Amino acid sequence: MFRINKLRLPLSNLSSFSSQSQKSRPSYCTTMNYTKAASSQAFNNRKLLFRQLFEKDSSTYTYLLADVAHPDKPALLIDPVDKTVDRDLSLVRELGLKLVYAINTHVHADHVTGTGLIKTKVPSVKSIIAKAGKSKADLHVEAGDQIHFGDLFLEVRATPGHTPGCVTYVTGDGPDQPQPRMAFTGDALLIRGCGRTDFQGGSAHQLYQSVHSQIFSLPKETFIYPAHDYRGFTVSTVGEEMQYNPRLTKDEETFKNIMENLNLPYPKMIDIAVPLNLVCGLQDLSVTPVDASSN
């Protein structure tokens, strides 16, 4: 019923953007169905329930997806934050969903993941992260794998560059899957920006290749849902970013020069967040979560 298919799909070759934070944005950032999600395009699948949620301190988006046509209404959370776990689980309960997976796009440096805390409150939930991230989780995925929830699934695409373990989760391709497709890009591709590449093993060359081969190769109408936004944007499309992204529309050498000269400050949460996120937040109960809950 709920499974990960270890498939190797024929993907093309594999080879933070920082701005002013909006602290006034409500935590329930988006509460519409996917049919109304910032697009006038037709939606040919009524199975998917979709919510976009916001954590204001780190400007992080968490995404809730569920197959509401399935008898169990199985659901998953993408990039949950420890500070908003109670909000997220309350919403899951209100909507009558069964949370089965809590998944991360990568090992975050700006907040503590909520996956471990979720597991202490709902022990049946399985945490997921990319194998290349070298962090603890119940399940590790690689490029080409499929994460199934009910009759819907996410395809895993490796998009390293911001960190070596970054992945993008893309809704499935097929007549019984939501259309247009949705790409949850983590920090690899942001709206009119991209994740920084100057720490955690980042590589501007790798990020450029990842975005162009794994994200820009998707249909142009595919929705882009990033892990963060600092300027009030909520959604974009592949076509928009291919045309208007000020970094990734450049050639690779220009892109690398841009990334090498961002001069961004050291992330204030990195020394707390990364060690905890390598053990799935609070999944390893030997880790004392004092700093994580007080910052």
N, C-alpha and C positions, 0 to 999 in steps of 0.2 A: 504494500500500500504506500508506504513512505520509504523511498529508497534513493540511493545514488548509483547511477549506471556508470561503470568505469569504461566509457567509450572513448575512442580516439577519433573524433570527427576530423574530416579533411579541412583543417584550418589553413589559411595562408601563412607565409613565412613569418616566423617569430624572429626575430633577430636576437610649497603650497602658496599655488598662486596666493599671495598675501595681499589683502586689501582691508579697508576699514570695516570692522565688525558692526553689525546691527544688533544692539542689545535689546531693542524694544520689540523684536518680532515674537509673536506668541508661540508657545511650545507646540500647540496644535496647528501647525503651519498649513497643512492641506487636509481637508476632510471630505473630499469629493470622490466619487467613483471614478475609475479609470476612464469611463465614457466622457467625462467632463474635464479631464486633466489637461488643461492648457492647450487644447487642440480642437480644431473643427473637423478633423478627419473622422471618418466612420470607424466604428469599433465593432468587429464582427464576432466577438466572443463574450458572452455575459457571465462566464464562470468566475472571472477574476475580480476579487475585491482588492482595492489598492488604497493605501493611505501613506502620505508623506508627512513625517513628523520632524520637529526641529528642537535641537538643544542649543540654547543661546550662548552659553559660555564659550564653547568651542566651535560654534556655528556649524554643527554637524547635523546632517540629515539621517534619520533612521526611516527605513521603509518596511511597511507591513504588507504582505501579499498573502492571499488565501484563495483556495478553490471553494467557492461557496455553493457550487452545484454538486459537490461531493457530499455524501451523507455525513462524514466526519468533519467537514469544513476545515481541512488541514491548512495550517498557516506557517509562515516563516518571517523572521525579522532579519533585515540586512543592516549591519553596522549599528547595533544598539549601544547606547551610552549608559554607564553605570548610574549617573544621576537621574536618568529618566526611566529606569526599569519599572518602577511602580506605575508610572503613567502608561507605559506601553502594555504591561500585563493587564491593567485595568481596562484598557481599550479592547484587548483580546477577549476578555471575559464579557464585556458589554455586547460585543458583536457575535458572541456565541461560537467562537473559533477554538480550534485545538492547535496550540502552538507545538510544532514538531522540531523546527530547526531555528537556531540563532547563529547567523553566519557573518563573517567579516570579510571585507575586500582586501585587507592587509593588516599588518601590525601597526596600529596607529601610534603617533607620537604626541598628539595634542589632546587626547582624552583617554580615559580608561574604558575599555570595552565592557559592555553590560552582560556579555555571554555567561561568564562565570556566576554572576549574581543571579541571573535568570535561572540557571541550573539549580541553585540552592533553593529557589522558590517553586520551580516546576522541574523536579528531577528527571522526568521523562524526556525533556528537551535535549537534543543533541547539538553540540557546538561544531561548527565547520570553519575551516580556514585552508588556504592553499598549503600544500606540502612544502613548497619552496620558501614559505615564510618561516619555517623551522620553529614554530611555536606549538604549544600544546592545544589540542582540541580532540573531541571524540572522533571526528572524521576529517581526513585530509583529502583535498581534491587537486586535480591537475587539469591542464588544458584538454578540452574535449569531454570531460565528465558532464553528466547531467544530474541535477538535483531535482528529484520528483516530489511534488506535494499534491496528492490527489491525482487528477488527470493532467495537471499542468507541470511544467518543468522549467528550470533555468539551465542554460548552457554555460559552462565555464570557459572563459578565454583568458589566457595568460597575457597580462599587460604590465610587465616589469618596467622599472625605470625610476619611478618615485621611490620604491623599494624593490628588492629582488623578488619579493613574494606577492606583488600586487596582481589581482585578478579582476576581471570584469564579468559580471553575471548578466546574461542576456536571456530574455524570455524566449521560449521555444519557437521554432519555425515549423509551421504546419497548419492545416485547415482547422484543427481543433484547438489551436493556441491563439492567445491574444494578438490582434493586429491593430495598428502598427506595433512592431516589437519595441521592447524597452531595454535599455542598457544601463546597468548600475555600475558606474565607472570608477567608484572609489575616488582616489586622488590622482588617478592617471590623467583623466580628462575632466576639467571643470568647465563651467559655462564661461566662455571667453577667456579661458586660462588653462592652467595645468598644475599638477603638483610639483613642488620643488625637488631638486635632485642633488642637493649639496650635503646630505647626511643619510644615515641608515643604508649605505651601500648604493645610493642612487646613481643613475647614469643618464645624462641628457641624450646620448646616442640611443640607448636602449628605449627610453621613453618615446622618443620620436618614432622609432621603428614600430613600437608596440601600438601606438595610437593609429598610425597610418595603416598598418597591416591588419589589426584586429578590431578596431572601432570604425575607422573611416571606410572600411570594406563592407560594413553593414548597409542595408537600404537607407537612402537619405531621409526617409520619413521616420526612421527609428528614433524614439525619444531618448534623450540623454538625461539621466538622473545621477548627479555627482554626490560625493560624500559630504561636500561642504559648499557653502556659498557665503560671500561676505558683502554682497551688494544688493541683495533683495531678489535675485533670480531664483526660480524654482525648477525650471525645466528648459531644455533646448532640444535640438534635433541634430542628427549626424550632418544633414545638409547645411544647417546653420553654422555649425562649428567648422565645417570644411570651407565655408565662405568667409566667416567673420572672426574666427579665433585669431587674436593678434600675434600669437606665438606659433601655432602649429600650421598656419597658412604659409609660413616662411620656408625657405629651403633649410636643410638640416644644419649646415654650417652657421647660418644666421640664428637658427633656434639655439644651438649650443652656445653661441656667444651671448644671447639674451640670458640663458639660464646661468651662465658663469658670472654674470654681473648683476644679479638681483640684489645682493647684499642684504638678505633678509635676516632679522634677529633670530637668535637661538630659541627654539620653541620652549616656552616656559614650563610646559608639562612633561617634556621628553624624559627627564631623569626619573620621573614617577611612572609615567604611562608605559614606556617601552618594557621595563622589567616585568610589570604586572601583565601587560598584554602578551608577553611571551609565555605566560602560564594561564592564558585565557581569562585574564582579569582576576576574578576571585575563585576560579576553578580549583587552583591549588590552595587549599585552606591553610597550608603552612605559611603562606604569605599574609602578613598582617596588613589589612587595608586601611590603616589610619590615614595616611597621606592622601590616598585616593578619594576618600569620602569627605575630606576637609578642605579640598582645593577645587 
